[in-house]
Amino acid sequence: MNIDGKQVAADLRQSLAQEVAELKQQTGITPGLTVVLVGEDPASQVYVRNKVKQTQEVGMISNEFRMAADTSEEALLAKLDELNNDPAVHGILVQLPLPKHINESRIIESIVPEKDVDGFHAMNSGRLMNGEEGALVPCTPQGCVILAKKHLGDDLSGKHAVVIGRSNIVGKPVAMLLLQESCTVTIAHSRTKDLPALCREADILVAAVGRPEMVKGDWIKPGATVIDVGINRIATEDSKSRLVGDVDFAEAEKVAAAITPVPGGVGPMTIACLLKNTIEAARRFGVRPQ
Ligand code: NDP
């Protein structure tokens, strides 16, 4: 069975639109998301365009700041300081990757944690790690858990989850979320020994590697739920290209009980969860207009 991320994301956006309308009515606050894009990376431009469009569609305020590729780190920090202090801005997202001359972690840490809707600030990752209330949780990992629950139901306790990948933006936070769901979690990475055998033990397999179709059908336990985070562009024979995940979909779908396709699986969930985080930030920290 395919887990249709496009549909799940559309349903989530619909319920978020309702929440936005209620929040406006009850408090006068309209959640506002500001996206900052430095440079002209074509993929980033597409992401930002989609974010702006979907933010507006759910009734939120969307702002976008484009800064030249040679913008200095100081100029970007000054912009973020301005946004940190703007009460109409509830969520700030700096589109990554940043140009090489800018220190990414310095920029992430300069956003106030209350507006860090990407959930990458150390305060938010620390809160997630500690299992504390109030963390803004990274978007793609949230999307992974929602999709797993779509197939397995809300109770994931006792499942063995294997996460391949240990990045700060996907692997680690998704592992923490699954641990919070009382899964038994194993995190695998490039030094893991006999990865196929480990994957075969997984009830839930999350692949966040960035290697096209690395996970083969015989790595998967029959009946497992497979969440494929990878987005890889590969060349096709007609000298065009197409997107594939980290899992060999054709092989895996024969063995797994449920699997997220690429595209149309985890990808669409990321922006929907970004909107969810911004509403959460507005609800918790928004200031009522006078
Ligand atoms: P990173 O490159 O930061 O991390 C990749 C991880 O995979 C690392 O931990 C690395 O291990 C591990 N790895 C690499 N090769 C192997 C291997 N042969 N065997 C086992 N593990 C390996 O990537 P990200 O976490 O940022 O992204 C992962 C994928 O998810 C990418 O395809 C990216 O495009 C996609 N992505 C999709 C999103 C979405 O919205 N759907 C959002 C974010 C990312 P080690 O640490 O040892 O080097």
py3Dmol code that shows the C-alpha trace and the ligand (Angstrom):
import py3Dmol

protein = """\
ATOM      1  CA  MET A   1       0.000   0.000   0.000  1.00  0.00           C
ATOM      2  CA  ASN A   2       1.181   3.512  -0.795  1.00  0.00           C
ATOM      3  CA  ILE A   3       0.996   6.119   1.945  1.00  0.00           C
ATOM      4  CA  ASP A   4      -0.242   9.155   0.042  1.00  0.00           C
ATOM      5  CA  GLY A   5       1.694  12.075   1.519  1.00  0.00           C
ATOM      6  CA  LYS A   6       0.137  14.505  -0.911  1.00  0.00           C
ATOM      7  CA  GLN A   7      -3.341  13.690   0.351  1.00  0.00           C
ATOM      8  CA  VAL A   8      -2.338  13.595   4.024  1.00  0.00           C
ATOM      9  CA  ALA A   9      -0.639  17.000   3.618  1.00  0.00           C
ATOM     10  CA  ALA A  10      -3.713  18.438   1.873  1.00  0.00           C
ATOM     11  CA  ASP A  11      -5.958  17.186   4.707  1.00  0.00           C
ATOM     12  CA  LEU A  12      -3.578  18.665   7.281  1.00  0.00           C
ATOM     13  CA  ARG A  13      -3.559  22.038   5.488  1.00  0.00           C
ATOM     14  CA  GLN A  14      -7.326  22.027   5.465  1.00  0.00           C
ATOM     15  CA  SER A  15      -7.500  21.550   9.219  1.00  0.00           C
ATOM     16  CA  LEU A  16      -4.776  24.202   9.679  1.00  0.00           C
ATOM     17  CA  ALA A  17      -6.854  26.693   7.665  1.00  0.00           C
ATOM     18  CA  GLN A  18      -9.673  26.067  10.131  1.00  0.00           C
ATOM     19  CA  GLU A  19      -7.310  26.626  13.070  1.00  0.00           C
ATOM     20  CA  VAL A  20      -6.051  29.886  11.553  1.00  0.00           C
ATOM     21  CA  ALA A  21      -9.628  31.139  11.155  1.00  0.00           C
ATOM     22  CA  GLU A  22     -10.441  30.231  14.780  1.00  0.00           C
ATOM     23  CA  LEU A  23      -7.265  31.826  16.123  1.00  0.00           C
ATOM     24  CA  LYS A  24      -8.029  35.037  14.228  1.00  0.00           C
ATOM     25  CA  GLN A  25     -11.555  35.107  15.541  1.00  0.00           C
ATOM     26  CA  GLN A  26     -10.648  34.337  19.145  1.00  0.00           C
ATOM     27  CA  THR A  27      -7.487  36.449  19.534  1.00  0.00           C
ATOM     28  CA  GLY A  28      -7.189  38.778  16.533  1.00  0.00           C
ATOM     29  CA  ILE A  29      -3.824  37.162  15.764  1.00  0.00           C
ATOM     30  CA  THR A  30      -3.085  36.123  12.175  1.00  0.00           C
ATOM     31  CA  PRO A  31      -0.064  33.802  12.131  1.00  0.00           C
ATOM     32  CA  GLY A  32       2.758  35.251  10.027  1.00  0.00           C
ATOM     33  CA  LEU A  33       5.643  33.371   8.432  1.00  0.00           C
ATOM     34  CA  THR A  34       8.668  35.144   7.010  1.00  0.00           C
ATOM     35  CA  VAL A  35      11.041  33.300   4.725  1.00  0.00           C
ATOM     36  CA  VAL A  36      14.518  34.674   4.077  1.00  0.00           C
ATOM     37  CA  LEU A  37      16.284  33.542   0.937  1.00  0.00           C
ATOM     38  CA  VAL A  38      19.927  34.453   0.344  1.00  0.00           C
ATOM     39  CA  GLY A  39      21.232  33.929  -3.179  1.00  0.00           C
ATOM     40  CA  GLU A  40      19.720  32.386  -6.272  1.00  0.00           C
ATOM     41  CA  ASP A  41      19.846  28.618  -5.800  1.00  0.00           C
ATOM     42  CA  PRO A  42      17.118  27.373  -8.211  1.00  0.00           C
ATOM     43  CA  ALA A  43      15.885  24.547  -5.948  1.00  0.00           C
ATOM     44  CA  SER A  44      15.627  26.955  -3.004  1.00  0.00           C
ATOM     45  CA  GLN A  45      13.619  29.382  -5.131  1.00  0.00           C
ATOM     46  CA  VAL A  46      11.091  26.638  -5.934  1.00  0.00           C
ATOM     47  CA  TYR A  47      10.801  25.662  -2.249  1.00  0.00           C
ATOM     48  CA  VAL A  48      10.305  29.285  -1.203  1.00  0.00           C
ATOM     49  CA  ARG A  49       7.643  29.842  -3.869  1.00  0.00           C
ATOM     50  CA  ASN A  50       5.734  26.790  -2.624  1.00  0.00           C
ATOM     51  CA  LYS A  51       6.040  27.889   0.985  1.00  0.00           C
ATOM     52  CA  VAL A  52       4.685  31.363   0.210  1.00  0.00           C
ATOM     53  CA  LYS A  53       1.775  29.950  -1.798  1.00  0.00           C
ATOM     54  CA  GLN A  54       0.727  27.402   0.813  1.00  0.00           C
ATOM     55  CA  THR A  55       1.105  29.883   3.678  1.00  0.00           C
ATOM     56  CA  GLN A  56      -1.320  32.243   1.962  1.00  0.00           C
ATOM     57  CA  GLU A  57      -3.733  29.434   1.078  1.00  0.00           C
ATOM     58  CA  VAL A  58      -4.328  28.587   4.747  1.00  0.00           C
ATOM     59  CA  GLY A  59      -5.038  32.258   5.524  1.00  0.00           C
ATOM     60  CA  MET A  60      -1.717  33.152   7.130  1.00  0.00           C
ATOM     61  CA  ILE A  61       0.449  36.207   6.425  1.00  0.00           C
ATOM     62  CA  SER A  62       3.420  35.382   4.250  1.00  0.00           C
ATOM     63  CA  ASN A  63       6.477  37.565   3.814  1.00  0.00           C
ATOM     64  CA  GLU A  64       9.541  36.878   1.787  1.00  0.00           C
ATOM     65  CA  PHE A  65      12.913  38.610   1.863  1.00  0.00           C
ATOM     66  CA  ARG A  66      15.338  37.979  -0.938  1.00  0.00           C
ATOM     67  CA  MET A  67      18.913  38.962  -0.321  1.00  0.00           C
ATOM     68  CA  ALA A  68      21.794  38.944  -2.823  1.00  0.00           C
ATOM     69  CA  ALA A  69      24.222  36.003  -2.835  1.00  0.00           C
ATOM     70  CA  ASP A  70      27.024  38.304  -1.628  1.00  0.00           C
ATOM     71  CA  THR A  71      25.030  39.540   1.395  1.00  0.00           C
ATOM     72  CA  SER A  72      27.341  39.691   4.415  1.00  0.00           C
ATOM     73  CA  GLU A  73      26.729  37.614   7.518  1.00  0.00           C
ATOM     74  CA  GLU A  74      26.333  40.878   9.485  1.00  0.00           C
ATOM     75  CA  ALA A  75      23.616  42.142   7.114  1.00  0.00           C
ATOM     76  CA  LEU A  76      21.711  38.857   7.440  1.00  0.00           C
ATOM     77  CA  LEU A  77      22.055  38.942  11.246  1.00  0.00           C
ATOM     78  CA  ALA A  78      20.708  42.509  11.241  1.00  0.00           C
ATOM     79  CA  LYS A  79      17.696  41.411   9.183  1.00  0.00           C
ATOM     80  CA  LEU A  80      17.017  38.524  11.573  1.00  0.00           C
ATOM     81  CA  ASP A  81      17.284  40.857  14.558  1.00  0.00           C
ATOM     82  CA  GLU A  82      14.617  43.044  12.965  1.00  0.00           C
ATOM     83  CA  LEU A  83      12.351  40.015  12.383  1.00  0.00           C
ATOM     84  CA  ASN A  84      12.976  38.691  15.912  1.00  0.00           C
ATOM     85  CA  ASN A  85      11.586  41.991  17.228  1.00  0.00           C
ATOM     86  CA  ASP A  86       8.626  42.270  14.864  1.00  0.00           C
ATOM     87  CA  PRO A  87       5.420  41.183  16.667  1.00  0.00           C
ATOM     88  CA  ALA A  88       3.656  40.450  13.358  1.00  0.00           C
ATOM     89  CA  VAL A  89       6.245  37.755  12.559  1.00  0.00           C
ATOM     90  CA  HIS A  90       5.591  34.480  14.387  1.00  0.00           C
ATOM     91  CA  GLY A  91       7.802  32.198  12.335  1.00  0.00           C
ATOM     92  CA  ILE A  92      11.181  32.876  10.699  1.00  0.00           C
ATOM     93  CA  LEU A  93      12.702  30.485   8.225  1.00  0.00           C
ATOM     94  CA  VAL A  94      16.098  30.999   6.638  1.00  0.00           C
ATOM     95  CA  GLN A  95      16.219  28.844   3.533  1.00  0.00           C
ATOM     96  CA  LEU A  96      19.227  26.511   3.596  1.00  0.00           C
ATOM     97  CA  PRO A  97      21.801  25.994   2.203  1.00  0.00           C
ATOM     98  CA  LEU A  98      23.332  29.446   2.705  1.00  0.00           C
ATOM     99  CA  PRO A  99      26.229  30.769   0.607  1.00  0.00           C
ATOM    100  CA  LYS A 100      29.561  29.386   1.800  1.00  0.00           C
ATOM    101  CA  HIS A 101      30.814  32.646   3.378  1.00  0.00           C
ATOM    102  CA  ILE A 102      27.944  32.637   5.900  1.00  0.00           C
ATOM    103  CA  ASN A 103      28.177  30.551   9.075  1.00  0.00           C
ATOM    104  CA  GLU A 104      24.971  28.502   9.041  1.00  0.00           C
ATOM    105  CA  SER A 105      24.927  27.582  12.708  1.00  0.00           C
ATOM    106  CA  ARG A 106      25.547  31.199  13.789  1.00  0.00           C
ATOM    107  CA  ILE A 107      22.514  32.217  11.716  1.00  0.00           C
ATOM    108  CA  ILE A 108      20.289  29.434  13.092  1.00  0.00           C
ATOM    109  CA  GLU A 109      21.234  30.308  16.670  1.00  0.00           C
ATOM    110  CA  SER A 110      20.471  33.996  16.073  1.00  0.00           C
ATOM    111  CA  ILE A 111      16.760  33.330  15.491  1.00  0.00           C
ATOM    112  CA  VAL A 112      14.826  33.514  18.770  1.00  0.00           C
ATOM    113  CA  PRO A 113      13.760  29.929  19.656  1.00  0.00           C
ATOM    114  CA  GLU A 114      10.104  31.040  19.896  1.00  0.00           C
ATOM    115  CA  LYS A 115      10.128  31.907  16.163  1.00  0.00           C
ATOM    116  CA  ASP A 116      12.423  29.084  14.998  1.00  0.00           C
ATOM    117  CA  VAL A 117       9.754  27.205  13.043  1.00  0.00           C
ATOM    118  CA  ASP A 118      12.354  24.977  11.390  1.00  0.00           C
ATOM    119  CA  GLY A 119      13.134  23.666  14.890  1.00  0.00           C
ATOM    120  CA  PHE A 120      16.902  23.742  14.295  1.00  0.00           C
ATOM    121  CA  HIS A 121      17.872  26.072  17.184  1.00  0.00           C
ATOM    122  CA  ALA A 122      19.782  24.277  19.970  1.00  0.00           C
ATOM    123  CA  MET A 123      17.058  25.298  22.440  1.00  0.00           C
ATOM    124  CA  ASN A 124      14.423  23.488  20.380  1.00  0.00           C
ATOM    125  CA  SER A 125      16.539  20.416  19.655  1.00  0.00           C
ATOM    126  CA  GLY A 126      17.446  20.305  23.365  1.00  0.00           C
ATOM    127  CA  ARG A 127      13.801  20.444  24.382  1.00  0.00           C
ATOM    128  CA  LEU A 128      12.973  17.680  21.912  1.00  0.00           C
ATOM    129  CA  MET A 129      15.846  15.596  23.283  1.00  0.00           C
ATOM    130  CA  ASN A 130      14.617  16.160  26.851  1.00  0.00           C
ATOM    131  CA  GLY A 131      11.065  15.302  25.871  1.00  0.00           C
ATOM    132  CA  GLU A 132       9.918  18.722  27.160  1.00  0.00           C
ATOM    133  CA  GLU A 133       6.727  20.437  26.179  1.00  0.00           C
ATOM    134  CA  GLY A 134       7.102  23.475  24.005  1.00  0.00           C
ATOM    135  CA  ALA A 135       9.733  22.419  21.476  1.00  0.00           C
ATOM    136  CA  LEU A 136       9.239  23.531  17.908  1.00  0.00           C
ATOM    137  CA  VAL A 137      10.008  20.226  16.198  1.00  0.00           C
ATOM    138  CA  PRO A 138      11.734  19.982  12.778  1.00  0.00           C
ATOM    139  CA  CYS A 139       9.174  19.681   9.992  1.00  0.00           C
ATOM    140  CA  THR A 140      10.306  16.690   7.917  1.00  0.00           C
ATOM    141  CA  PRO A 141      10.645  14.425  10.994  1.00  0.00           C
ATOM    142  CA  GLN A 142       7.157  15.438  12.163  1.00  0.00           C
ATOM    143  CA  GLY A 143       5.871  14.544   8.694  1.00  0.00           C
ATOM    144  CA  CYS A 144       7.531  11.104   8.891  1.00  0.00           C
ATOM    145  CA  VAL A 145       5.766  10.258  12.150  1.00  0.00           C
ATOM    146  CA  ILE A 146       2.387  11.486  10.899  1.00  0.00           C
ATOM    147  CA  LEU A 147       2.749   9.258   7.819  1.00  0.00           C
ATOM    148  CA  ALA A 148       3.815   6.222   9.865  1.00  0.00           C
ATOM    149  CA  LYS A 149       0.743   6.715  12.076  1.00  0.00           C
ATOM    150  CA  LYS A 150      -1.457   7.025   9.018  1.00  0.00           C
ATOM    151  CA  HIS A 151      -0.758   3.372   8.354  1.00  0.00           C
ATOM    152  CA  LEU A 152      -0.133   1.980  11.842  1.00  0.00           C
ATOM    153  CA  GLY A 153      -2.549   4.050  13.910  1.00  0.00           C
ATOM    154  CA  ASP A 154      -1.605   6.324  16.806  1.00  0.00           C
ATOM    155  CA  ASP A 155       0.034   3.700  18.985  1.00  0.00           C
ATOM    156  CA  LEU A 156       3.568   2.990  17.778  1.00  0.00           C
ATOM    157  CA  SER A 157       4.763   1.687  21.150  1.00  0.00           C
ATOM    158  CA  GLY A 158       7.007  -1.352  21.119  1.00  0.00           C
ATOM    159  CA  LYS A 159       7.716  -1.163  17.396  1.00  0.00           C
ATOM    160  CA  HIS A 160      11.324  -1.502  16.356  1.00  0.00           C
ATOM    161  CA  ALA A 161      12.174   1.594  14.308  1.00  0.00           C
ATOM    162  CA  VAL A 162      15.401   1.705  12.337  1.00  0.00           C
ATOM    163  CA  VAL A 163      16.413   5.171  11.131  1.00  0.00           C
ATOM    164  CA  ILE A 164      19.142   5.293   8.502  1.00  0.00           C
ATOM    165  CA  GLY A 165      20.878   8.677   8.755  1.00  0.00           C
ATOM    166  CA  ARG A 166      21.961  10.801  11.722  1.00  0.00           C
ATOM    167  CA  SER A 167      21.739  14.377  10.446  1.00  0.00           C
ATOM    168  CA  ASN A 168      20.530  17.133  12.765  1.00  0.00           C
ATOM    169  CA  ILE A 169      17.689  18.019  10.403  1.00  0.00           C
ATOM    170  CA  VAL A 170      16.224  14.554   9.762  1.00  0.00           C
ATOM    171  CA  GLY A 171      17.875  11.443  11.246  1.00  0.00           C
ATOM    172  CA  LYS A 172      18.376  12.533  14.867  1.00  0.00           C
ATOM    173  CA  PRO A 173      15.075  14.377  15.352  1.00  0.00           C
ATOM    174  CA  VAL A 174      12.999  11.616  13.712  1.00  0.00           C
ATOM    175  CA  ALA A 175      14.718   9.092  16.009  1.00  0.00           C
ATOM    176  CA  MET A 176      13.847  11.271  19.043  1.00  0.00           C
ATOM    177  CA  LEU A 177      10.216  11.555  17.967  1.00  0.00           C
ATOM    178  CA  LEU A 178       9.936   7.797  17.490  1.00  0.00           C
ATOM    179  CA  LEU A 179      11.501   7.283  20.909  1.00  0.00           C
ATOM    180  CA  GLN A 180       8.855   9.609  22.368  1.00  0.00           C
ATOM    181  CA  GLU A 181       6.293   7.333  20.737  1.00  0.00           C
ATOM    182  CA  SER A 182       7.866   4.482  22.748  1.00  0.00           C
ATOM    183  CA  CYS A 183       9.394   2.750  19.749  1.00  0.00           C
ATOM    184  CA  THR A 184      12.652   0.884  20.235  1.00  0.00           C
ATOM    185  CA  VAL A 185      14.922   2.971  18.038  1.00  0.00           C
ATOM    186  CA  THR A 186      18.148   2.081  16.264  1.00  0.00           C
ATOM    187  CA  ILE A 187      20.033   4.808  14.401  1.00  0.00           C
ATOM    188  CA  ALA A 188      22.190   3.609  11.515  1.00  0.00           C
ATOM    189  CA  HIS A 189      24.785   5.586   9.530  1.00  0.00           C
ATOM    190  CA  SER A 190      27.679   5.175   7.131  1.00  0.00           C
ATOM    191  CA  ARG A 191      29.744   3.172   9.657  1.00  0.00           C
ATOM    192  CA  THR A 192      26.970   0.742  10.581  1.00  0.00           C
ATOM    193  CA  LYS A 193      27.938  -2.897  10.044  1.00  0.00           C
ATOM    194  CA  ASP A 194      25.641  -5.161   8.021  1.00  0.00           C
ATOM    195  CA  LEU A 195      22.985  -2.546   7.384  1.00  0.00           C
ATOM    196  CA  PRO A 196      20.728  -4.896   5.372  1.00  0.00           C
ATOM    197  CA  ALA A 197      20.456  -7.321   8.318  1.00  0.00           C
ATOM    198  CA  LEU A 198      19.688  -4.462  10.711  1.00  0.00           C
ATOM    199  CA  CYS A 199      17.014  -3.057   8.389  1.00  0.00           C
ATOM    200  CA  ARG A 200      15.369  -6.505   8.178  1.00  0.00           C
ATOM    201  CA  GLU A 201      14.598  -6.179  11.911  1.00  0.00           C
ATOM    202  CA  ALA A 202      12.655  -2.956  11.451  1.00  0.00           C
ATOM    203  CA  ASP A 203       8.900  -2.711  11.873  1.00  0.00           C
ATOM    204  CA  ILE A 204       9.295   0.916  10.842  1.00  0.00           C
ATOM    205  CA  LEU A 205      12.161   1.761   8.493  1.00  0.00           C
ATOM    206  CA  VAL A 206      13.023   5.422   7.923  1.00  0.00           C
ATOM    207  CA  ALA A 207      15.570   6.080   5.178  1.00  0.00           C
ATOM    208  CA  ALA A 208      17.188   9.547   5.288  1.00  0.00           C
ATOM    209  CA  VAL A 209      20.454   9.011   3.502  1.00  0.00           C
ATOM    210  CA  GLY A 210      20.588  10.825   0.171  1.00  0.00           C
ATOM    211  CA  ARG A 211      21.622   7.759  -1.871  1.00  0.00           C
ATOM    212  CA  PRO A 212      19.330   6.824  -4.750  1.00  0.00           C
ATOM    213  CA  GLU A 213      17.505   3.507  -4.252  1.00  0.00           C
ATOM    214  CA  MET A 214      20.083   2.217  -1.771  1.00  0.00           C
ATOM    215  CA  VAL A 215      17.587   0.219   0.316  1.00  0.00           C
ATOM    216  CA  LYS A 216      16.678  -2.945  -1.593  1.00  0.00           C
ATOM    217  CA  GLY A 217      13.611  -5.150  -1.324  1.00  0.00           C
ATOM    218  CA  ASP A 218      15.476  -7.896   0.545  1.00  0.00           C
ATOM    219  CA  TRP A 219      16.511  -5.369   3.262  1.00  0.00           C
ATOM    220  CA  ILE A 220      12.889  -5.048   4.291  1.00  0.00           C
ATOM    221  CA  LYS A 221      10.997  -7.156   6.794  1.00  0.00           C
ATOM    222  CA  PRO A 222       7.779  -8.456   5.256  1.00  0.00           C
ATOM    223  CA  GLY A 223       4.908  -6.288   6.488  1.00  0.00           C
ATOM    224  CA  ALA A 224       7.110  -3.346   7.536  1.00  0.00           C
ATOM    225  CA  THR A 225       6.183   0.326   7.196  1.00  0.00           C
ATOM    226  CA  VAL A 226       8.742   2.177   5.082  1.00  0.00           C
ATOM    227  CA  ILE A 227       9.173   5.953   5.227  1.00  0.00           C
ATOM    228  CA  ASP A 228      11.441   7.188   2.448  1.00  0.00           C
ATOM    229  CA  VAL A 229      12.795  10.682   3.123  1.00  0.00           C
ATOM    230  CA  GLY A 230      15.387  10.735   0.341  1.00  0.00           C
ATOM    231  CA  ILE A 231      15.037  13.076  -2.602  1.00  0.00           C
ATOM    232  CA  ASN A 232      17.550  12.208  -5.306  1.00  0.00           C
ATOM    233  CA  ARG A 233      17.568  13.354  -8.908  1.00  0.00           C
ATOM    234  CA  ILE A 234      18.873  10.698 -11.305  1.00  0.00           C
ATOM    235  CA  ALA A 235      19.449  10.766 -15.057  1.00  0.00           C
ATOM    236  CA  THR A 236      17.113   8.713 -17.248  1.00  0.00           C
ATOM    237  CA  GLU A 237      17.877   7.052 -20.573  1.00  0.00           C
ATOM    238  CA  ASP A 238      16.125   9.757 -22.601  1.00  0.00           C
ATOM    239  CA  SER A 239      18.679  12.226 -21.124  1.00  0.00           C
ATOM    240  CA  LYS A 240      16.066  13.702 -18.844  1.00  0.00           C
ATOM    241  CA  SER A 241      15.929  13.178 -15.090  1.00  0.00           C
ATOM    242  CA  ARG A 242      13.548  12.006 -12.414  1.00  0.00           C
ATOM    243  CA  LEU A 243      13.278  11.984  -8.643  1.00  0.00           C
ATOM    244  CA  VAL A 244      13.796   8.797  -6.657  1.00  0.00           C
ATOM    245  CA  GLY A 245      14.019   8.097  -2.951  1.00  0.00           C
ATOM    246  CA  ASP A 246      16.611   6.252  -0.885  1.00  0.00           C
ATOM    247  CA  VAL A 247      14.512   3.091  -1.216  1.00  0.00           C
ATOM    248  CA  ASP A 248      14.169   0.955  -4.347  1.00  0.00           C
ATOM    249  CA  PHE A 249      10.426   1.500  -4.549  1.00  0.00           C
ATOM    250  CA  ALA A 250       9.594  -1.208  -7.129  1.00  0.00           C
ATOM    251  CA  GLU A 251      11.270  -3.888  -5.002  1.00  0.00           C
ATOM    252  CA  ALA A 252      10.206  -2.549  -1.609  1.00  0.00           C
ATOM    253  CA  GLU A 253       6.515  -2.199  -2.330  1.00  0.00           C
ATOM    254  CA  LYS A 254       6.305  -5.962  -2.892  1.00  0.00           C
ATOM    255  CA  VAL A 255       7.589  -6.669   0.625  1.00  0.00           C
ATOM    256  CA  ALA A 256       6.454  -3.745   2.775  1.00  0.00           C
ATOM    257  CA  ALA A 257       2.917  -3.408   4.076  1.00  0.00           C
ATOM    258  CA  ALA A 258       3.065   0.318   3.412  1.00  0.00           C
ATOM    259  CA  ILE A 259       5.561   2.672   1.820  1.00  0.00           C
ATOM    260  CA  THR A 260       5.786   6.387   1.045  1.00  0.00           C
ATOM    261  CA  PRO A 261       6.468   7.113  -2.638  1.00  0.00           C
ATOM    262  CA  VAL A 262       8.971   9.683  -3.941  1.00  0.00           C
ATOM    263  CA  PRO A 263       7.743  12.140  -5.004  1.00  0.00           C
ATOM    264  CA  GLY A 264       4.424  12.438  -3.185  1.00  0.00           C
ATOM    265  CA  GLY A 265       5.336  10.959   0.196  1.00  0.00           C
ATOM    266  CA  VAL A 266       7.336  12.759   2.878  1.00  0.00           C
ATOM    267  CA  GLY A 267       8.091  15.802   0.674  1.00  0.00           C
ATOM    268  CA  PRO A 268       4.628  17.418   0.759  1.00  0.00           C
ATOM    269  CA  MET A 269       4.423  16.938   4.546  1.00  0.00           C
ATOM    270  CA  THR A 270       7.390  19.221   5.213  1.00  0.00           C
ATOM    271  CA  ILE A 271       5.690  22.498   4.268  1.00  0.00           C
ATOM    272  CA  ALA A 272       2.405  21.458   5.912  1.00  0.00           C
ATOM    273  CA  CYS A 273       4.303  20.881   9.181  1.00  0.00           C
ATOM    274  CA  LEU A 274       6.059  24.228   8.761  1.00  0.00           C
ATOM    275  CA  LEU A 275       2.656  25.920   8.669  1.00  0.00           C
ATOM    276  CA  LYS A 276       1.617  23.867  11.708  1.00  0.00           C
ATOM    277  CA  ASN A 277       4.698  25.066  13.630  1.00  0.00           C
ATOM    278  CA  THR A 278       4.013  28.693  12.706  1.00  0.00           C
ATOM    279  CA  ILE A 279       0.446  28.463  13.985  1.00  0.00           C
ATOM    280  CA  GLU A 280       1.769  26.831  17.162  1.00  0.00           C
ATOM    281  CA  ALA A 281       4.298  29.676  17.584  1.00  0.00           C
ATOM    282  CA  ALA A 282       1.578  32.305  17.025  1.00  0.00           C
ATOM    283  CA  ARG A 283      -0.730  30.597  19.492  1.00  0.00           C
ATOM    284  CA  ARG A 284       1.932  30.339  22.186  1.00  0.00           C
ATOM    285  CA  PHE A 285       3.897  33.533  21.756  1.00  0.00           C
ATOM    286  CA  GLY A 286       1.737  35.803  19.587  1.00  0.00           C
ATOM    287  CA  VAL A 287       0.847  39.206  21.007  1.00  0.00           C
ATOM    288  CA  ARG A 288      -2.799  40.252  20.717  1.00  0.00           C
ATOM    289  CA  PRO A 289      -3.188  43.366  18.581  1.00  0.00           C
ATOM    290  CA  GLN A 290      -4.195  46.419  20.708  1.00  0.00           C
TER     291      GLN A 290
END
"""
ligand_1 = """\
48
NDP
P 22.867 14.236 5.261
O 23.788 14.119 4.106
O 23.043 15.365 6.220
O 22.911 12.873 6.104
C 22.922 11.630 5.481
C 23.076 10.547 6.499
O 23.111 9.294 5.804
C 24.356 10.635 7.318
O 24.090 10.411 8.678
C 25.238 9.524 6.736
O 26.061 8.876 7.676
C 24.205 8.523 6.268
N 24.742 7.701 5.179
C 25.378 8.102 4.059
N 25.734 7.041 3.313
C 25.327 5.952 3.972
C 25.412 4.566 3.717
N 26.002 4.079 2.615
N 24.893 3.716 4.632
C 24.284 4.191 5.746
N 24.161 5.490 6.031
C 24.698 6.368 5.159
O 21.403 14.236 4.638
P 20.005 14.797 5.210
O 19.675 14.134 6.488
O 20.006 16.270 5.147
O 19.010 14.284 4.065
C 18.849 12.924 3.760
C 17.978 12.782 2.534
O 16.691 13.319 2.823
C 18.457 13.538 1.297
O 18.115 12.791 0.145
C 17.658 14.830 1.321
O 17.469 15.365 0.026
C 16.353 14.317 1.874
N 15.566 15.354 2.558
C 14.236 15.408 2.263
C 13.423 16.316 2.877
C 11.977 16.327 2.540
O 11.322 17.328 2.695
N 11.410 15.221 2.093
C 13.949 17.294 3.834
C 15.341 17.082 4.167
C 16.114 16.151 3.521
P 27.313 9.595 8.409
O 26.704 10.505 9.424
O 28.063 8.468 8.989
O 28.043 10.337 7.336
"""
view = py3Dmol.view(width=600, height=400)
view.addModel(protein, "pdb")
view.setStyle({"model": 0}, {"cartoon": {"style": "trace"}})
view.addModel(ligand_1, "xyz")
view.setStyle({"model": 1}, {"stick": {}})
view.zoomTo()
view.show()
